[in-house]
Amino acid sequence: MHLVMILGALGLAWFLRCGEFEPMGNWTERWQRALLLFLFPQLLLLMTALAVCCMGPQGQMVGLQAGWLGYLLALGFLGFAGVSGLKLASEGWRSLRQVRSYSEINLEGKIARILETDVPFSAQIGFWQSSLVVSQGLLKTLDQAHLDAVLAHEQAHYYYRDTFWFFWLGWLRRMTGWLPNTEALWQELLLLRELRADQWAVNQVDALLLAESLLQVVSSSMILSEDFCAAFSCSVPRNRLAERIDAILAEPESPVESSFWGWSWVILASLPLVTVPFHS
């Protein structure tokens, strides 16, 4: 029975991901769709493996005998997920320790860490309480107005706790990277994360200044910037730069609040846990 559950969850997850993924709609619609397609299959597999491990290799469920094969598969999957999470957390912690060794500077009332490089670079690095990192090259390249635009963008990442949430999304990505369209959905979420930060910054600074700052920083640091980021803050592919610029200069979208029904798929992904009481 356990093997049937695993194969059923795997088949459904593969079916949901096997279609061609194309971004459609406004920012909110794209975000909800990408998050659904990214999270639901992975959570379904994770909840199924957890339910099988809770039930154990012995006993019956709805008249069907449990066995060791399904139990060992589920245990192996959870073990792989645990190792992947520990490895990612270790990488993030090493990056954060390195960041904390940098000297501090006060930028517009915010504490930032200074990276000793002439390459223009800025990022939030960490987990829940992320640290702002800027390079000497950024301070030399941008004037005060453009620097304020960059800092507003980074403040948006801090406001939304992007490093924390994308740490967990990155863990799920590593855990089930073999599912179809995982990388495409990951890149879509990264892009939408940047679009959200851009829109937040536009409410604080002039949109044209932000667009100009983006062009200066990306064009100067497109090769080296990724080397200074923790694994959970990978950069968006550079061929989507034009989309970010267009979104910055366009009329800002009014965010649509997510309804309960919009997140009901999370409950559906947890349904395998409901089968645990039926095991005897």
Buried (B, 14 or more C-beta within 10 A) or exposed (E): BBBEBBEEBBEBBEEBBEEEBEBEEEBBEBBBBBBBBBBBBBBBBBBBBBBBBEBEBEEEBEEEEBEEEBBBBBBEBBEBBEEBBEEBBEBBEEBBEBBEEBEEBEBEEEEBBBBEBBBBBBBBBBBEEBBBBBBBBBBEBBEEEBBBBBBBBBBBBBEBBBBBBBBBBBBBBBBBEEBBBBEBBBBBBBBBBBBBBBBBBBEBBBBEBBBBBBEBBBEBBEEBBEEBBBBBBBBBEEEBBEBBBEBBEEEBEEEEEEEEEBEEBEEEBBEBEEBBEEBE
